[in-house]
Amino acid sequence: MEPVTTTSIECQGLRRRYGRTVAVDGLSFTVEPGRVTGFVGPNGAGKSTTMRMILGLDAPDAGTALVCGQPYRSLRAPLRRVGALLDAGAIHPGRRACDHLLWMAQSNGLPPKRVDDVLEAVGLASVARRRAGSFSLGMKQRLGIAAALLGDAPVLLFDEPVNGLDPEGIHWIRGLLRGLAGQGRAVFVSSHLMSELEDTADHLIVVARGRLVADISVADLLARASGDRVVLRTARTAEAMAALTAGGATAALAGPETLTVTGLTGERITALLAGLPFSELTAYRVSLEQAYLELTRDGAEYTAARVA
């Protein structure tokens, strides 16, 4: 990884309009090195447009997007500064995988051996001379990831990198992203799969209708969404509810022999239940998907009707 003075993505007041539609509206955030930053939001939230502006593919109507302290278009040998995967299908179907990467390497002054290295890293070494048109979606994703890794860049962007990958591939890319961040790189990942980001991302940039909704660590978002609720399992729910309510808690039936309790610590709940048997007392924890849906419930542009 070539040393640079700034290894982050910095967006300030980004705005982009297409006709009457405002795709991105005053968006500001920073993607810090050394962590995986998830970029999430409903369809039409402006994620892909934002990534395109970061990479100089779309010009903002207002604001700035800097990579390693500079606009992308001013970077010399850009593959050495930022690696990106926006569209796994953006490759000529008649070109061999190795040749696709080789011309990219040559255009940025990278040694040909680097092509062999990244093909090995993504598991495509055995099909390096096959034409991309014969690749499955998952193989094209791996080739796109190889292209992003080609310049050993300190900043990496991936738009929906899990699409088309099988379970082994999903497990692999999760470890890859964590490993890249562990090397001190800034890793920016757009995804709709909250379950994957929960196991991968350190931080989230949440957008809806082109605007910033949250810029928060995954741990803080989960803690905020979970609140101070405690899950209590007991066969004597009515007696437990009476004791806890008398002690100042709010208790609600959440299922058979299950209560959710707010307003008291676990130690205080245990004391109030003296003499009453219970099998579980744990802090309530929502999933990242639940926290995300609550955060963006008013920001979705397209919502389907519930099926009765």
N, C-alpha and C positions, 0 to 999 in steps of 0.2 A: 504494500500500500504506500503510494507516494506521499510524503509529508506535505501538508497544506496548513495554512494559518487558521482557517475556519473550516470546520467539518460539520456543517449543519445546513438545514433548509430554513430560510426566513421569508415568511410571507407577511406583507404589511398592506392592509387596506385593499386587497384584491377585489376587483369588480369586473364582471364580464356580462354583457348583454347580447342576446341573439334576437334581433327584431324587438318584439315587445316583451320577450321573456328575459328576466334577469336570472342568469344561471348562477352567478357568484356575486354576493352583495357585501362588500366591505370586510372580507375575510382576513384575519390576522392570526398567525400562530408561528411557532418555531419547532422544528424537529431536531431534538438534541442528539449528539453522538452518545454512543454507549448504551442505547436502549432501542427496543422495538416500539415504534409509535403506530398504533392502529388508526386508520382513517375511515370513519363509518358514518352512515347516514342513509335515509330512505332513498329509493330510486328517484332520480331527478334532483338530488340534493346539491349537486355541483361538484362531486368528488373527481370525476374524470376530467371535467373542465379545469379544475384547479391543478391537477397533475400535468395537464397539457400546458398550462401557463408556466408552471415551474420549469418545464423542459423546453420552453420557447416555441412550442408548436402552435399555441394560440397567444395572441398579444392581449394583455389586459386593457380594458378601457380606463382603468385607474388602478393605482397601487403598484407594488413591486414584488417580485419573487426572485430571491437570490439563492444560489447554490454555491457553497464554499465562498461566500462573500461577494459573488459576482452574478450578473445575469447569465443564464446558461449560454446564450448566444455569444458571449464574449470569452468563454472558456477556451483555452488552447488545449487540444487533445482531450475533448470532453469525456471520453470513456475512462480516462485516468482520474477524473474528478467525480463523476456520477454514473452509476449503472442503472438502467431502467428496463422494466418489462411492462408495457401498457397493453399490447395486443399480441398474443401468441400466434395469431394467424397471419401477422404481417411479414410474410416471408415468401419468396418466389417458390412455387411448388416444384419447379424443375431443378432447383439448386440443391446440391448435396449439403448436408449439415456442416461438414468440415469447411466447405468452400464458403458458405454463408458467414461463418465466423472468421474465416481467413481474410476476407476482404475488409471486414470491420477492423480486424487487428492491424492490417497494413495501413488503413486510412488514419489510424491513430498512433502509428509508430510502435506497435506492440510486437514482440517476437512471435514467430509462428508457433513455437512450442507452447505458448499460452493457450492456443486453441486446443491442443491435446490435453492440457491440464484441466480446462473447464469441462470438456466433454467427459473426461473421467470423473470429475467431481459430481456431475449431474446424472451419471449412469448411462451415457449415450455413446461411450467409446466404441462399443461393438457395432453400432449402426452409423458411425461417422460418415460413411460414404453412401448411405442411402439418401434418396431425394426426399425433400421435406413433404412433398405431396403425398407420400405413402405413410406419413406419420399419423398416429392417433392424436387426439387432442392433448392427452397427457404427455405424449412425447414432444409435441410442439411446445407445451408449457416448459418442459425441461430444457429444450433448446433456447427458448426465450430467456430462461434463468441463466443459462450458460452465457448468453450474450451480455446479460447484465453484470455478470461476474468477470467478464473478459479483461477489463482494465484494472482489476483489483482496487476499485474506487472506494473512497471513504464514505460516500453517500450513495444509498441504494433506494430505489423506488420500485414497488411491485403493485400492480393493479390486478386484484383478484387472482393471485398466483396459484390458488388451490384448485381452481376450475379444471376439471378433467383428470385430476390425479386420483389414483386408486388409494386405498387405505395405507399401503406401504409408502406411497408417494407423499401423502399428507403427513405421515409421521416423519418422513425424511425432511420435508421443507420446514416443519416446525423446528426441528433441531438445527437446520441450516440458518434460519433467521435468528434464532437465539445465539448461535455461534458467531454470526457476523456482528451482532450487537456486542457480544462479549469481547470482540477484538477492538472495540472502540468506534465502530462505524455507526452512522446515523441511518437507521432502517425505517422506511416509511411504507406501510402496507395498507392498501385498501381491501376491504373484505366485507361480505354480507354474513359470513359464518361466525357468529359471536362465540360459539363453542370453541372454535379454533383460536380466536384472539384471546379468549380467557386463559388458554394454556400457553400463549405465545407473547402477547403484548405486555409491555410495562406501562404504557401511557396511551390515552385515547384523545383524538381530535374528533369531536362529534359535530356534524353539520346537518342542517335541515333547511330546505328552501334557500340554499345559497348562503346561509348565515351560520355563524358559530353558535353552537348550543352548549358545548362544554369542552374544556381543555383541562384534563384531569387524569391522574394516575388510575389504573385499573383498581388497585387496592382501595383508594379513596372512594371511587364510584360505588364499589360493592359495599363498602362500609356504610356509606350514606344511604344507599337504597335499602340495605338490610335493617338499618335503625338499631334500636336497643331491644329488639324482640328476642324472646327466648322460647324455645320449643320444649314443652313438658309433656311427657307420656305417662299416663296413670289410668288405672281402671276405675278410679273413683273421681271422675271429673267434676261432678256436682259439688262434692265436699272441697275439692281443691280450689275450684272457682270461688266458693264462698270464703275460704280462708285467705286467698290471695286478694280478693276484692276488699275484704276487711282490712288488709294490710296496706292498702293504697295502690294496688296494681290494677291494670286493666287486663282481664283475661277473656279470651274468646275461644269457642270450640272450633278447631280446625279440621277435625276428622275423628274417626272412632278412637276414643281413648287418647286424644291429642288436643292440647291447648297451646295457644300462642299467648305469651305474657309480655306486657310492656310496663315500664315504670319502676321496675325493681331489679337489683342485681341478682345473679345466680345464688350468691351466698344468702341474701335475704329471703329469696324464694325457698331455699332449702330449710331455713329456720322456721318459716311460716308453715311448712308442710310437715313439721315434726309429728310423727305418728301415722302419717299417711304414706303408703307405699307408692313409689314411682320408679319407672324403668329407664327414663332418659330425661336429661336436662342439658340442652345444648343451645348455643347461640344460633339464632335464625340467620341464614345466609341465602340471599337470592342468587340466581345465576346471572352472568353477564348479559345474557339475552333478555332476562326479565328486567334488569336495570336499564338496558338500552331501550326496550320498548316503552317503558314508563317515561324515559327522558325525551323520546321523540314522538310520543303518541299524537301530538298536535301538529307535527311537522311533515307527516307523510303526504305526498302529492297524490299518490294512487293507493286507494284502499279498497279491498274487496268486501262485498257484503258477507255477513256470516251465514253459513248454511244451517238451516234449521234441523 
